[in-house]
Amino acid sequence: MEMLRDVLAEERDRLDALGPDDDLSGFGVNSMTFIRLVLALEMEFGVSWDDDDLQYQNFLTVNSIIRYVEESMADSA
């Protein structure tokens, strides 16, 4: 969650109200912040995704991000 706060610094105050299944597009996630979030996740968790693998629906909510990162880490193990 802290990584998400860093990526969405302008929306930091609103993120306190973010629930795990809330749509992130309502919290300032656009195409640029999406790319920053993907890069931060790749660096933090040691995963790497091909452009073809980056489906926006995998990054719609905090829970969907967690699920996608966990699946990616399991696939690379």
C-alpha positions in Angstrom: 0.0 0.0 0.0 2.9 2.4 0.7 4.2 1.8 -2.8 0.9 2.8 -4.2 0.9 5.9 -2.0 4.4 6.8 -3.4 3.3 6.3 -7.0 0.1 8.3 -6.4 1.7 11.1 -4.3 -0.8 13.7 -5.5 -3.7 11.6 -4.3 -2.1 10.6 -1.0 -4.8 12.1 1.2 -7.6 10.3 -0.7 -5.8 7.0 -0.5 -6.5 6.7 3.2 -10.1 5.9 2.1 -9.0 3.3 -0.4 -10.4 -0.2 0.2 -8.8 -3.3 -1.2 -11.5 -3.8 -3.8 -11.9 -0.1 -4.8 -11.3 0.8 -8.4 -8.0 2.6 -8.6 -9.0 4.8 -11.5 -11.0 6.8 -9.1 -7.8 7.5 -7.1 -5.8 9.0 -9.9 -4.5 6.0 -11.7 -4.1 6.8 -15.4 -1.8 5.5 -18.1 1.3 7.3 -16.7 0.8 6.2 -13.1 0.0 2.7 -14.3 3.4 2.5 -15.9 5.1 3.9 -12.8 3.2 1.4 -10.6 4.2 -1.5 -12.9 7.9 -0.5 -12.7 7.8 -0.1 -9.0 6.2 -3.5 -8.6 8.8 -5.1 -10.9 11.6 -3.6 -8.9 10.1 -4.4 -5.4 9.1 -8.0 -6.1 11.7 -9.0 -8.7 9.1 -9.9 -11.3 9.2 -8.9 -15.0 6.3 -8.7 -17.3 6.2 -8.5 -21.1 4.1 -5.7 -22.5 1.6 -8.3 -23.8 1.1 -9.5 -20.2 0.1 -6.1 -18.8 -3.6 -6.2 -18.8 -5.2 -3.2 -17.0 -7.8 -5.4 -15.3 -4.9 -7.0 -13.4 -4.2 -3.7 -11.8 -7.7 -2.3 -11.1 -7.7 -2.8 -7.3 -5.2 -3.5 -4.6 -6.5 -7.1 -4.3 -6.1 -7.7 -8.1 -2.5 -6.3 -8.0 -1.7 -8.6 -5.0 -3.2 -11.6 -6.8 -1.3 -10.8 -10.1 2.0 -10.3 -8.3 1.7 -13.5 -6.4 0.8 -15.5 -9.5 3.7 -13.9 -11.4 6.1 -14.8 -8.5 4.8 -18.4 -8.4 5.2 -18.7 -12.2 8.8 -17.5 -12.0 9.8 -19.8 -9.1 
